[in-house]
Amino acid sequence: MDLEYTPSELMATAGARELQDGEVVAVGLGLPVVATFLAKQTHAPNITILFELGVINPEPVHCGVGLADPRVWYRANVLSSFVDILGAILHRGRVDVGFLGGLEVDPYGNLNTTLLGDPRGTFRHMVGSGGANDIASCAQRTIIIMRHEARKLKRAISFVTSPGYISGGDSRAQAGLRGGPSRVITDKAIFCFHPETKQMMLMSIHPGNTLDDVLGTMGFAPILPQHVPFTDPPTNDQVRLIRDVIDPKRMYMG
Amino acid sequence: MTKVTTLVEAVASIPSGAHVALSGFAITRCTMAFAREVIRQGIRGLTVSQCVGAMDADLLVGGGAVERLIYGGGSLDRFGRLASVNRGIEDGSLVVEEYSSLSIAFRYLAGSLGLPFIPIRSLRGSDLMRRIEERTGSDIAAVTDPFTGESWPVLKPLLPDVAVVQVQVADAQGNAWIMGPRWDNTEQVRASQRTIVIAERVVSGDMIRQDPERTIIPGMLVSHVVELPFAAHPTSVYREYDYDAEQIESYVEASRTPEAFQTYLDQYVYGVKDHWDYLDKVGGERRLSRLRADLVLGY
């Protein structure tokens, strides 16, 4: 019998599926950690995991409240620094995949984690960049993980903290940036980017949702291909790994 | 000559208006006892810098000691946002220069190496870059790579007057070990004019000489050494003690309004005469001993 799974568990397994064995992955806490550990414990045992503040390949046994929590540094191969991780590994071009989340994303995958409102008028300041802008600028590709809501998937965002494809076409390359976002994974669907215009394009819809569910809850119309399949659901083994081994206290999966 | 001194004296060496680099990252190794003493001494107009804004910077901003913050964004992790920093940015009372983590780390790195500027791939095509460029006397410019002809953003070095760094162990000369990840601390110390070391314990020079490869801060860069247990409380120090979740939560609660924050300051900063008095106020030895790190886990 198939186990019931939550939208978060499906997002984590979709994220894990994007990672290939041997890749170097820069992650923040939350869903990306679950996705990356899941990949490492299944099809991609040789993944290298990086935390920006100076942590390589930790093997935590307790969940942490953030990257600053020593619980998530436990049994690391290396404890070093920003210049080591974001400099010598990321800036040098050795990060294959970076996971990013945010307050808002636009059709070109530009991300806002800085403020909501009018930056020249009334606004609420939030978290800012941390290493997100560096990862968005320097990783070979990025995977964006977002809740699927109209106030988060927007035509125009308040502030570009981390560039995606900027204004589309070749504008990202013109700005001197490598890589770019390869996927946007939400709790309703997965998107990729059109090879030329670099606009978000619907790739698959999560089981239980309709095309109207997806399009009706976003602030812009993505490119629609002729045929949109359903996203593969998590396997029983993946769900068990997430619940029993990776996030038993449900700290990352909410 | 020993550099060991009191927190009061070390803090008194910092003039109002100085540029201070702080060692905290979110809720770990924050210079909390230092921040409380700065506020008590009424030092004002500081420029504070760090790669990721942390609880030490937020307390200093809330306590009215900071005029300008140079940082790469930040939070108190799951506990919440930097409410005093954010309020200052929103109402314009705090001058903020906001970058990414690596841009600040590179600015310290350039400072530490005595370089005139440092190129970076980050920031391009972002509103972070646009905002930094708009400032008068902007610390960002563009140069053409003389070898390839490519255009690169370049950043000015950061040269703080003093770095204040929370460490586990130091000797009386200031040779200091930092256990665990060091984020921007190595470069902060080397870019700064001088460094104040706040150590959980001061050990003999012989102890340092037994494992000198652990020494992150060379004593030659240090002006003051302060020995102060639980100086980072309520934030954590790897292999020494865990963060105090209850105390961080009450700080977050108090940060919701300026009035509540003033009550917090009256209670935990102005209402105590020194760090020992503070430790008693937050529960004394009985409570603090429960935060002691497990030696295998490090937390």
Chai-1 contact restraints between the chains, C-beta under 6 A:
chainA,res_idxA,chainB,res_idxB,connection_type,confidence,min_distance_angstrom,max_distance_angstrom,comment,restraint_id
A,L53,B,F25,contact,1.0,0.0,6.0,A-B,restraint_1
A,L53,B,P181,contact,1.0,0.0,6.0,A-B,restraint_2
A,L53,B,W183,contact,1.0,0.0,6.0,A-B,restraint_3
A,G54,B,P181,contact,1.0,0.0,6.0,A-B,restraint_4
A,G54,B,W183,contact,1.0,0.0,6.0,A-B,restraint_5
A,V55,B,P181,contact,1.0,0.0,6.0,A-B,restraint_6
A,V65,B,D77,contact,1.0,0.0,6.0,A-B,restraint_7
A,V65,B,R78,contact,1.0,0.0,6.0,A-B,restraint_8
A,G66,B,A26,contact,1.0,0.0,6.0,A-B,restraint_9
A,G66,B,D77,contact,1.0,0.0,6.0,A-B,restraint_10
A,G66,B,R78,contact,1.0,0.0,6.0,A-B,restraint_11
A,A68,B,F25,contact,1.0,0.0,6.0,A-B,restraint_12
A,A68,B,A26,contact,1.0,0.0,6.0,A-B,restraint_13
A,A68,B,I27,contact,1.0,0.0,6.0,A-B,restraint_14
A,A68,B,T28,contact,1.0,0.0,6.0,A-B,restraint_15
A,A68,B,D77,contact,1.0,0.0,6.0,A-B,restraint_16
A,P70,B,Y238,contact,1.0,0.0,6.0,A-B,restraint_17
A,P70,B,G298,contact,1.0,0.0,6.0,A-B,restraint_18
A,P70,B,Y299,contact,1.0,0.0,6.0,A-B,restraint_19
A,R71,B,Y299,contact,1.0,0.0,6.0,A-B,restraint_20
A,L79,B,G180,contact,1.0,0.0,6.0,A-B,restraint_21
A,L79,B,P181,contact,1.0,0.0,6.0,A-B,restraint_22
A,S81,B,R182,contact,1.0,0.0,6.0,A-B,restraint_23
A,S81,B,W183,contact,1.0,0.0,6.0,A-B,restraint_24
A,S81,B,T186,contact,1.0,0.0,6.0,A-B,restraint_25
A,F82,B,C51,contact,1.0,0.0,6.0,A-B,restraint_26
A,F82,B,S101,contact,1.0,0.0,6.0,A-B,restraint_27
A,F82,B,A105,contact,1.0,0.0,6.0,A-B,restraint_28
A,F82,B,W183,contact,1.0,0.0,6.0,A-B,restraint_29
A,F82,B,D184,contact,1.0,0.0,6.0,A-B,restraint_30
A,V83,B,A105,contact,1.0,0.0,6.0,A-B,restraint_31
A,V83,B,L109,contact,1.0,0.0,6.0,A-B,restraint_32
A,L86,B,L102,contact,1.0,0.0,6.0,A-B,restraint_33
A,H125,B,N86,contact,1.0,0.0,6.0,A-B,restraint_34
A,H125,B,I89,contact,1.0,0.0,6.0,A-B,restraint_35
A,H125,B,E90,contact,1.0,0.0,6.0,A-B,restraint_36
A,V127,B,G73,contact,1.0,0.0,6.0,A-B,restraint_37
A,V127,B,S75,contact,1.0,0.0,6.0,A-B,restraint_38
A,G128,B,G73,contact,1.0,0.0,6.0,A-B,restraint_39
A,G128,B,E98,contact,1.0,0.0,6.0,A-B,restraint_40
A,S129,B,G72,contact,1.0,0.0,6.0,A-B,restraint_41
A,S129,B,G73,contact,1.0,0.0,6.0,A-B,restraint_42
A,S129,B,S100,contact,1.0,0.0,6.0,A-B,restraint_43
A,G130,B,V52,contact,1.0,0.0,6.0,A-B,restraint_44
A,G130,B,G73,contact,1.0,0.0,6.0,A-B,restraint_45
A,G130,B,S101,contact,1.0,0.0,6.0,A-B,restraint_46
A,G131,B,S101,contact,1.0,0.0,6.0,A-B,restraint_47
A,N133,B,S100,contact,1.0,0.0,6.0,A-B,restraint_48
A,N133,B,S122,contact,1.0,0.0,6.0,A-B,restraint_49
A,N133,B,S126,contact,1.0,0.0,6.0,A-B,restraint_50
A,D134,B,S100,contact,1.0,0.0,6.0,A-B,restraint_51
A,D134,B,L102,contact,1.0,0.0,6.0,A-B,restraint_52
A,D134,B,S122,contact,1.0,0.0,6.0,A-B,restraint_53
A,S137,B,R121,contact,1.0,0.0,6.0,A-B,restraint_54
A,S137,B,S122,contact,1.0,0.0,6.0,A-B,restraint_55
A,C138,B,R121,contact,1.0,0.0,6.0,A-B,restraint_56
A,F159,B,D127,contact,1.0,0.0,6.0,A-B,restraint_57
A,V160,B,S126,contact,1.0,0.0,6.0,A-B,restraint_58
A,V160,B,D127,contact,1.0,0.0,6.0,A-B,restraint_59
A,P163,B,G125,contact,1.0,0.0,6.0,A-B,restraint_60
A,P163,B,S126,contact,1.0,0.0,6.0,A-B,restraint_61
A,I166,B,G125,contact,1.0,0.0,6.0,A-B,restraint_62
A,A175,B,R124,contact,1.0,0.0,6.0,A-B,restraint_63
A,A175,B,G125,contact,1.0,0.0,6.0,A-B,restraint_64
A,G176,B,R124,contact,1.0,0.0,6.0,A-B,restraint_65
A,L177,B,R124,contact,1.0,0.0,6.0,A-B,restraint_66
